[in-house]
């Protein structure tokens, strides 16, 4: 059992990248919706870029703006155009990687796609030069400027709630694609992490009162916890050493999952712990 049951959701889209220095990073994309003055927008954000933020060697922020041919009713673009724009992003990424540029976000909304990078001066120049040739058939705009503190990165960085909601959406989509009837109640396991067995026992009692079935408290690595004193006496401060697994029958629609996640997150955070995701078996037919 992993410490975060939702960790593997984006493995298919998170490919290893190798820069010229031999350094290897893993893309880790998440997404969220937000509102602008002109309407809704969606952001795909590469959390792996936080490893470098801010990076004095990449002080230039570059935005490549590609207008949609068909903005759609809400300005988020048409699904038929997505493959073309994805090809543009892939080609721009390849150009940027030659100069160690980092693609950290892609934002759709208000009738266009904005592709965001941090880069060296040479990387910024290369992206600006490559964009018109890559995005053939589109009147692209390129904006770039110095941003050594990575302020734009901070403005677009998603909240914990945004990341959790995206993970839930992805898992539910995977279940539906596998034929799951997500509106049908079934046992759903929820993982919660706490620092001590005492906190785990308090959490267990609260969960039982809320109608959950709770498994024996276990060490986060998978062993059943004990009460001999060492576990509660000497945990590293801030370490979430113990797993509380709670099960309840309910549907797995986004509305239901979001409400239960909110409820359990509030409960466990009041005890100094963290909600760590959910899992369920497929329910077909």
ChimeraX attribute file (.defattr): number of C-alpha atoms within 10 A of each C-alpha:
attribute: neighborCount
match mode: 1-to-1
recipient: residues
	/A:1	8
	/A:2	12
	/A:3	16
	/A:4	14
	/A:5	16
	/A:6	17
	/A:7	13
	/A:8	12
	/A:9	17
	/A:10	16
	/A:11	12
	/A:12	7
	/A:13	10
	/A:14	16
	/A:15	12
	/A:16	10
	/A:17	12
	/A:18	14
	/A:19	15
	/A:20	10
	/A:21	7
	/A:22	8
	/A:23	9
	/A:24	11
	/A:25	15
	/A:26	15
	/A:27	21
	/A:28	19
	/A:29	20
	/A:30	21
	/A:31	22
	/A:32	20
	/A:33	16
	/A:34	11
	/A:35	10
	/A:36	9
	/A:37	6
	/A:38	11
	/A:39	13
	/A:40	15
	/A:41	20
	/A:42	16
	/A:43	22
	/A:44	21
	/A:45	24
	/A:46	21
	/A:47	18
	/A:48	16
	/A:49	21
	/A:50	13
	/A:51	9
	/A:52	12
	/A:53	16
	/A:54	18
	/A:55	18
	/A:56	14
	/A:57	14
	/A:58	26
	/A:59	19
	/A:60	24
	/A:61	24
	/A:62	26
	/A:63	22
	/A:64	23
	/A:65	22
	/A:66	22
	/A:67	19
	/A:68	22
	/A:69	13
	/A:70	15
	/A:71	19
	/A:72	13
	/A:73	9
	/A:74	14
	/A:75	19
	/A:76	21
	/A:77	21
	/A:78	15
	/A:79	11
	/A:80	9
	/A:81	13
	/A:82	12
	/A:83	10
	/A:84	11
	/A:85	15
	/A:86	11
	/A:87	13
	/A:88	19
	/A:89	19
	/A:90	12
	/A:91	16
	/A:92	23
	/A:93	18
	/A:94	14
	/A:95	19
	/A:96	26
	/A:97	20
	/A:98	14
	/A:99	20
	/A:100	22
	/A:101	27
	/A:102	24
	/A:103	22
	/A:104	22
	/A:105	24
	/A:106	21
	/A:107	21
	/A:108	23
	/A:109	24
	/A:110	20
	/A:111	21
	/A:112	20
	/A:113	25
	/A:114	20
	/A:115	23
	/A:116	22
	/A:117	26
	/A:118	33
	/A:119	29
	/A:120	21
	/A:121	18
	/A:122	16
	/A:123	23
	/A:124	27
	/A:125	16
	/A:126	19
	/A:127	26
	/A:128	20
	/A:129	13
	/A:130	15
	/A:131	23
	/A:132	17
	/A:133	13
	/A:134	18
	/A:135	20
	/A:136	10
	/A:137	9
	/A:138	15
	/A:139	12
	/A:140	18
	/A:141	14
	/A:142	17
	/A:143	12
	/A:144	19
	/A:145	13
	/A:146	16
	/A:147	19
	/A:148	16
	/A:149	15
	/A:150	19
	/A:151	13
	/A:152	14
	/A:153	21
	/A:154	12
	/A:155	8
	/A:156	16
	/A:157	20
	/A:158	20
	/A:159	10
	/A:160	8
	/A:161	13
	/A:162	15
	/A:163	18
	/A:164	21
	/A:165	20
	/A:166	18
	/A:167	21
	/A:168	21
	/A:169	18
	/A:170	17
	/A:171	20
	/A:172	18
	/A:173	16
	/A:174	13
	/A:175	19
	/A:176	16
	/A:177	10
	/A:178	12
	/A:179	13
	/A:180	18
	/A:181	17
	/A:182	19
	/A:183	13
	/A:184	14
	/A:185	14
	/A:186	17
	/A:187	16
	/A:188	18
	/A:189	20
	/A:190	22
	/A:191	21
	/A:192	27
	/A:193	29
	/A:194	27
	/A:195	24
	/A:196	25
	/A:197	23
	/A:198	15
	/A:199	18
	/A:200	25
	/A:201	15
	/A:202	12
	/A:203	25
	/A:204	23
	/A:205	12
	/A:206	14
	/A:207	21
	/A:208	14
	/A:209	10
	/A:210	10
	/A:211	12
	/A:212	19
	/A:213	16
	/A:214	18
	/A:215	14
	/A:216	15
	/A:217	24
	/A:218	19
	/A:219	21
	/A:220	20
	/A:221	12
	/A:222	13
	/A:223	11
	/A:224	13
	/A:225	18
	/A:226	14
	/A:227	10
	/A:228	8
	/A:229	9
	/A:230	10
	/A:231	17
	/A:232	16
	/A:233	9
	/A:234	9
	/A:235	13
	/A:236	10
	/A:237	7
	/A:238	10
	/A:239	13
	/A:240	19
	/A:241	21
	/A:242	26
	/A:243	30
	/A:244	26
	/A:245	21
	/A:246	23
	/A:247	21
	/A:248	18
	/A:249	14
	/A:250	16
	/A:251	17
	/A:252	25
	/A:253	18
	/A:254	17
	/A:255	9
	/A:256	12
	/A:257	19
	/A:258	16
	/A:259	11
	/A:260	15
	/A:261	20
	/A:262	12
	/A:263	12
	/A:264	20
	/A:265	17
	/A:266	14
	/A:267	18
	/A:268	22
	/A:269	14
	/A:270	11
	/A:271	15
	/A:272	15
	/A:273	25
	/A:274	20
	/A:275	23
	/A:276	22
	/A:277	19
	/A:278	20
	/A:279	15
	/A:280	13
	/A:281	11
	/A:282	13
	/A:283	16
	/A:284	12
	/A:285	6
